Structures are given as C-alpha cells and as structure tokens.
Amino acid sequence: MIARLALMLLLSLAAMAAGPARAETFLIANARIATMGRAGTIERGSILVRDGRIAAVGADVAAPDARRIDAGGRIVTPGLIASGTGLGLIEVRSVDAANDRATRLPGISAAFDAGYGLNPDSLLVPVARLSGITRAIATPTYAEGTGAERLFAGQAAAVTLGGQPMLMRRGVAMVLALGEDGAERAGGARGAALTSLRAILADVRDFARRRAAYDRGETRDYLLSRADLEALVPVVERRMKLLVSVNRASDIRDALAFAREERVGIILEGVAEGWRVAAEIAAAGVPVLLTPVDNLPASFEALGATLDNARLLQRAGVLVGFQGNGNHRERELRYNAGNAVAAGLAWEQGLAAVTINPARIFGLDDRVGSIEPGKEADLVIWNGDPLDTLGRPSAIFIRGEAQPMRSRQTELRDRYLPAVLPSPSQGAEP
C-alpha cells in the first residue's frame, strides 16, 4: 500500500514538473511577410515569436537569443481561418455516430453549442491544417426531419487546429437559415419564418426582463424552452450576432430589414445574389461569408450566382470572408480565394478574405488573423503563392508551436506509393 502511494505521488510530481509545453523563442528571418495588418506587406523582414505570441515584426528585428529560421525569401502569412465548417464535429458524413453537428432533441435548438463534443483527434484536422488552416469556425447544422419549430441550428464556436484546448471561444454566432430553407422549416413560407422570428425575439426580451416571474410560472407561455430562451438573450442584447444563411436578393433585403427593425447584429452567409444588393449590404455595415466559386443557379434563390460576386461586394465596401467547399474539402479554402483573385479581386483582398476578415467578422481579430505584435503566433511559411494550387506550406505554427507536416493521407501515400512506382534501377516503362 505504501509503495503504491509512493508511486502515485512520484507520478503526480512528475506531471506537475512537466507542466504544459511552453512554446520556444524563435525568429523567422529573410521573409516576405504579408502581415494583413497596418504594416502591409514587408518585402524583406523578420518575425520574433516569444511564448507563443508575436513579439516583434519588421524589417530590422534583432533577437540574438532566439532560434533562427531562415525563410529564404519565401512568403509568410497568418494562419488561414475556415468559416462555416464542421471541423472537430464530424468524421464520416454518412455515419450518424460520427456527426455531432446537429441535434434532434426537443427543446434544444438555439441552446445547442458546437463548442461541446469537439474532437481534436479527428483525421480531418491535419488535412485542413496542411493547407495552412490554423483556426476554424465550427458551426452546427439542422438535423434532417426536424420540426418547424427548430428555426435555429445552434451556436457556432471558434476552434484551433493544433494544441490543447481545441476550443477557442464559444458563442461566436447564432446560426439561422432564412430563404428557401428557413421557409421550409417555418411551414413552407418565407413570411412565416420572419413572423416566427419576431415573435420569438419578443418572447426572449420578455423572458430576460422577467426571469423570476418565469420561474414562478407567472408569465405567458413562450414559444421556446428556457434553455433556448437563455441562449438567445445575448442576441437581443447585441452580444452575439445571427449568422443568417440567405441567397436571393429579396431575401437579403428582408434579412437586413429584420436586423434593423429588431436591432440585432447579423452576418450574412451564402449571398449568391449579394452583388445585386451590395450597396445596401455595405450601407448596413453587415459582413458576408461566401464561397466565391459558386456561379451556377443551383436553386431558384441563386439564379443570379456569378464569379463576380466577391469582387462586386468588395468594391461596394462590404467586409467579405470566404468559405471552403465542405468539411472534407476545407483544404480548398485557399483555392477558392485564388479563384476570386483570378476573377478580378486583388491578391491582398483574396488573402484577407481567409485571414483577417473572418477574424474581424467573428470578433477574433484581437488574437488572430494578422501578423502583429501581441497576437497569437499562427504563422505559415509557404514554398510558393498561398493562393495558387502549386504553393504549399513548408512550415506551420499555431500559438508558436511547430505543427507536424503530415496527415493520415500523407502517411498512406508514403507507405503505398513506392510499391507502385518503378525503382531507379528499373526505370520507367517505355
């Protein structure tokens, strides 16, 4: 017994001595730095990282005590940010047990929090990270077959794709579908969805003022459960924005009017026809998230889809962030930005749409999104253009810690590719 206690004490002391891993001090030198901050692009500069944060950045940064990493003139950018993704919440789409993005539980819609149940060991995380993505906005979705009362999908969470904990911040937005999807969930009509939303927000405001009366059963019946009402209080108090999925120009106008009249903050997502009402979106000061390669009329609400969408919104003064092509294809996020640049967007604007812009949209720009002193050191050294398919990360840092440059896919490649390639002695077949 005494020996067992002694062993437990020894293990405890060892764990305490080890403590959390501390990021080293290092200097990335001889780099072309796309800071995405006030300094703009530094053609030949250095970045000093100390204790996981950026200590200094500029053309002349001296740090004799730091380990030196020579970038060889290559581009260094902030880590990319994926928005509207299931990273950390989904593994195999067709297997319900591996999908934690949606719930069918009655009475839980707005209260559903994507910050719970995150899996940092998901095999999708390294794949996304190898494309330069270091943070993500994990968003809930609607479960199939849910009732008309489930207007909200739940709360999005900001997550990190390296190190622990995976959760960065809860409740960065409340997810809501309008347009065709919202109409379907409200009984088949867009007007019913908007009417239901107004009634719900009136209930939330009444609940926020009369919590004690509610507990005593002295209020009217509300449309939502207490958990959902509590979850929506930050929305009516403007501490949390609604992430509204909408595409048709008229639906976008309705969403803008709803936000103005109800005095709530919104982020527009999808906006296939956003270019048609770009001036109105800009005047409202509402940011948008979109997939810039969407250019086909996949539905009646996206008849005006065009590759010019991002450029026209940007030109109107709208804050634009880009999304990837789905959980298993988040690595294509930067390709989407590259396509937007090919369609007329400036290169710096394309990079901003996957770095500082999503950080600003979700209120994370005090920590990530640009290379500036005081921010967490999410950095990517590229061997080419980060918005080109031929460019690849040669080194990735999250909070100042170097990330492994491998995934399950690369390990399978390295294991089986030699078996199908000719050996040097055999040469290639004629």
Order of alpha helices (4+ residues) and beta strands (2+ residues): alpha-beta-beta-beta-beta-beta-beta-alpha-beta-beta-beta-alpha-alpha-alpha-alpha-beta-alpha-beta-alpha-beta-alpha-beta-alpha-alpha-alpha-beta-beta-beta-alpha
